[in-house]
Amino acid sequence: MSHGTDYVSDADRALAETYEDPQSLDAFVDRLFERPTLASHASKYLLDAIEAAGTRTVLEEGEYRTRYRFFDDPHNDGEHAVLGNTEMLNAFVDDLRSIAAGRGKGEKLIWFEGPTATGKSELKRCLINGLREYSKTPAGRRYTVEWNVRSATAEDRRLSYGVDPTAADDEHWFASPVQAHPLSVFPGDVRDDLLTALTDASDESVPIRLETDLDPFSREAFDYLEERYRNQGEEALFSAITDERHLRVRNYVVDLGRGIGVLHAEDDGTPKERLVGSWMHGMLQELDSRGRKNPQAFSYDGVLSQGNGVLTIVEDAAQHADLLQKLLNVPDEGTVKLDKGIGMDVDTQLVIISNPDLEAQLDQHADKNGLDPLKALKRRLNKRRFTYLTNRSMEAELIGRELTDQTDVWTATEPEQLDEKVRQPLVVGVTTDGGTTRERELAPHTIEAAALYAVVTRLVTEDLPSDLDLVEKAVLFDQGYVQQGDTRRELDDFAFDEDAPDGTHGIPVTYTRDVLADLLQEGSDRHHAELPVEDVVMPRDVLDAMADGLFEAPIFSTGEQSEFESRVAPVREHVFGRQEDDVIEAIMHDRRVDESTVAEYVEHVYAWETGEALTDERGDPVEPDALKMKLFEVEQLGQFRETDYDGNRPTEAVREFRQENVITALNRYAWEHRDEGFSAADVDLTSIPVLTDVLESYDWDDVRRTYPDFDPHAWDDPPGGTETERVKEAAIERLVADFGYSAASAELTSRHVVSQVSYQWE
């Protein structure tokens, strides 16, 4: 079989699994009792679709939260995932749950408001994608009715001729143009009993509700059949009207124009045309034989008609502010007018999306107090505010998505995992003037620098404690804690104002994206004899460009330009510290202290303080080794010198260090684990802050002590055969092998870091 045939066969299976054969009304009802949720009304259907995708845990604003995967756009490989704003999205789901259950908020218009580039458009696309794909699943099937009135005249018993053998052909079947719910065919009392029975048969907490009658198009077909069969003396009138020759139930794929209506900013027309549609005068002339307007001559292309059954979105709502008051009766009354005498029931979940300019329009009469003509509208709007991301890792993820075609959603929840993702480099292909593609590298920590700076501009200082700066606040929001010296402080240690407007202003991701795109396209004037350093974009390049561009970008006010520029320095210092850690770790990698050596030191100090006996390899008791403790404290910890000891015996300063920094931590650990017994051999070494640095990180004092002949001034071009040359070669190799650097970015980063250190080396 050819490859083409394989793909065509896959497409055949996909469509076969999506669509069902038409079924009769009674067969559909029987199926509902097997799966009652197939009868869900609009708000419940949207809720079902969101919940069906499941949940996951995210670390956001320093807290672990439960997030609905639906908003990750899983059916579309994450292309339109909504990053962040989890609390707001969860509140939206809670709104849907209340509306679906009839417990309130049914009269509300859900309003998503926020600055540009905060994810509102992604939410719209995510809703469309998610509902479309959910409707293709067995649990998410959505159904409507189709009518055939031609078949009523095909076999007229009063005639012996004129039988139409084509009456049952598909060309004579017409679907409800507004996706009428199949149960709306039933008379009200019967439908209520049926819904009650379905709710009783369901194990869900949200009842199934339906308060809409047939749409005008379908009502015209129903009335025609009813009149015909009544005139024929048919006793089982409803059965005749809904016979499978005239009515059938068919599933449809929810999509734009069919179950989802979106009113765009550029859509025009009268309010009625935008809301429900317009009369087609050519069809009126053909159908209007009784001197009235036939609903079958209506276009039904308005946003409510398209969205009937599932979801209606008014996008860029400030452009359609005149319609909002006309929508007030839709949520609670569930009806709109086609004409003075023709109404249409609507079952749809209304969502309004706007930038902050809509709120300005709504508040234009606020100073009139009780005379505000927009007061009723504002009371009906249930606002959910989108904000800029305040998580460094999420902003880094978003920037990466903006620059590449990567759409995978980061699902890591541990701070260390997220930190590793944030620091990673990014390679982007750039098309040159000659039409060729050239690879440019955003060095490690470059995306992080851009993301951190953007986040720092979005944080407010009003609730900032005196012992915390904005960069630390950003790190705290990203990982749930901040390390200040030997002290680890958790989010709960700070009393931030829950109403503080973090994320309501700042640098948008579109600005960051454009700055990075320009840097990638322009290249640099760096040169190296062997390495393509001109193709590397460094963190300082990005921070400089972002700060310099503030004064040319029209999106920032004068006050914002000055404020944001003042915040770049601490970000630059923090990112340099991250690069510095990489370089030191690479230099010291082969000299890392083995954990068993640290553990041995702890055991000897504990025995020295408590008099507890140690044993050698044969199990014989031995005294704590004073020389081992001394060498560890001098060579590994770097805390003391030879002069701090009397031979191998510790002076008072050494004694205080051991008691305060080692023994106190051991006693604390022993107390916290008192129910489990205690032995120095079992202690978690990272619970002793002074030893954490030995196990996890180093500083320049460690480098100086380990490599006494190392000369940072010679780093750029070290003389052959020197210790500096050997240290640099090993460090560059380690940066490339273990830290994600290319040889070029490792050269640039190490040069930058070591050059800053060389000034203070002596």
PyMOL commands that set and color helices and strands:
alter all, ss='L'
color gray80, all
select helices_A, chain A and resi 3-18+25-34+36-39+42-52+69-72+74-76+86-101+120-134+138-140+151-154+170-172+182-185+188-201+216-231+237-241+271-275+281-287+295-297+303-307+317-327+329-333+357-362+366-371+375-380+392-403+415-422+446-458+470-479+491-493+509-522+533-535+539-549+558-566+568-591+595-610+626-636+642-644+652-672+674-676+680-682+685-687+689-696+700-706+712-714+723-738+743-758
alter helices_A, ss='H'
color red, helices_A
select strands_A, chain A and resi 55-60+63-68+109-113+142-147+174-175+247-252+255-256+259-263+311-314+335-339+342-345+349-354+381-385+426-431+437-442+481-484+487-490+536-537+614-615+621-622+645-646+649-650
alter strands_A, ss='S'
color yellow, strands_A
deselect
rebuild
show_as cartoon
